[in-house]
Amino acid sequence: MKPVPWNLLPETAAVGESGALSIGGCDVLEVAAEYGTPVFIYDEEHLRNRCREAVALFGRHATYATKAFLCKAMAKLAHEEGMSLDVATGGELHIALEAGVPAADLVFHGNNKSVEELRFALRAGVGRFVVDSFDEIDRLEQLVPSTAEAPAALLRVTPGVEAHTHEFIATGQDDSKFGFTVSSGLAAKAVERAISSNAINLVGIHAHIGSQVFRVESFAQSLAVLGEFAEPLGLPELVVGGGLGVPYVDGEEAPTISQWGRILKERAAEAGITATLGIEPGRSIAAGAAITAYTVGTIKRLDGIRNYVAVDGGMSDNPRPVLYGSGYETMLPRSPKAQREMQARIVGKHCESGDILVRDAQIPADTVVGDILATPVTGAYGHSMGSNYNKVLRPPVVFCANGDARQVVRRERLDDLLITDLG
Ligand SMILES: *Cc1c(COP(=O)(O)O)cnc(C)c1O
């Protein structure tokens, strides 16, 4: 089978002088040797270029969805490039603030924000609240003193659009835990309530139909519903969320952020929308920017059944295959253009059979124990959804640019596992 499709690798990926894969001018094998494996290796230029695409069309109304991948370096990078940041919990808010992102450039999401989280966000001076429920309006009314300036807010609505994606990441349909339903009239009631409330300065309407969506038509449908609902309200902002899909495996194709953004703007104009349009890309900024490098630890050949190749990570650094049945490609950074003739299942080191990274992988036939093996397109929802299952230590994150490999998150140490353990 063919070598790994080059378009799935980060933008600056190249074959280095040694013949091995390089990212951001850094030899991947050297990065793996220096920081150990597993390791998330990000192409900083790739991240910056994706942010720039979004900002070129939407300015600060391009908001990076931090849940896709968040650490201080990433928060700083996205903000430096001109994006706002969206956070959905007190934890994400804390990291964004610690990174030095001004609270005014933060958007606070979430379908069940606690009183403590709302208080934290109000004190910090978060720029936008995306209000998700009547209960949240109640809480804001309890927390915002009648003398204070009301925080700027958008109402999250569900436009009744079935995005063609996995059930767990489809959020635009009526049967959803998120937001106020447009079709049932709940959204209109929420608008009335928000307008009459002293605790909310309503500035716009928000919808997010789901994630890993490839069809631009789904977004256009959502825009049509939103236009009809929101335009008569005369509010200044309309946010269509994130959700643009990215290719993970050979044969998949997705619009670029620029293409997606341009179509959204065209469709908004056609729908007569005059509000300023905003987007919230997460995956499309971060996913393609990184690979995960592992070390092959065991190879088990079961004649007539299959080959198992076990690496030193697994569902704790990438739960997507287990959660959504997601597919990935595999490659050996030592020979990035090699044919991949051997079929294998790439598995992790966790104590369950479900711990699969790549169900049906193709790898070079000369793969041996000790090889560094990489899965591309692991920059989003890998590190951020990672866990300590089996008390496996979470991998470091390394940003590569201009030949410099900068560790931005170190590997966890055994003692980190005991930080919260009171014995
Ligand atoms: C998850 C999420 C996003 C980002 O989605 P991606 O698919 O990563 O682009 C944006 N907005 C909201 C409200 C979200 O929940």
The ligand as an SDF file (V2000), in Angstrom:
LIG
                    3D

 15 15  0  0  0  0  0  0  0  0999 V2000
  -16.6600   22.1160   20.2130 C   0  0  0  0  0  0  0  0  0  0  0  0
  -17.1500   23.4550   19.8760 C   0  0  0  0  0  0  0  0  0  0  0  0
  -16.5190   24.2030   18.8880 C   0  0  0  0  0  0  0  0  0  0  0  0
  -15.3410   23.6850   18.1010 C   0  0  0  0  0  0  0  0  0  0  0  0
  -15.7000   22.6160   17.2970 O   0  0  0  0  0  0  0  0  0  0  0  0
  -14.6310   22.0080   16.2550 P   0  0  0  0  0  0  0  0  0  0  0  0
  -15.3730   20.9090   15.6400 O   0  0  0  0  0  0  0  0  0  0  0  0
  -13.4500   21.5710   17.0280 O   0  0  0  0  0  0  0  0  0  0  0  0
  -14.3060   23.1010   15.2910 O   0  0  0  0  0  0  0  0  0  0  0  0
  -16.9710   25.4700   18.6450 C   0  0  0  0  0  0  0  0  0  0  0  0
  -18.0210   25.9880   19.3360 N   0  0  0  0  0  0  0  0  0  0  0  0
  -18.6660   25.2820   20.2870 C   0  0  0  0  0  0  0  0  0  0  0  0
  -19.7780   25.9060   21.0100 C   0  0  0  0  0  0  0  0  0  0  0  0
  -18.2510   24.0010   20.5910 C   0  0  0  0  0  0  0  0  0  0  0  0
  -18.8970   23.3050   21.5210 O   0  0  0  0  0  0  0  0  0  0  0  0
  1  2  1  0
  2  3  1  0
  2 14  2  0
  3  4  1  0
  3 10  2  0
  4  5  1  0
  5  6  1  0
  6  7  2  0
  6  8  1  0
  6  9  1  0
 10 11  1  0
 11 12  2  0
 12 13  1  0
 12 14  1  0
 14 15  1  0
M  END
$$$$
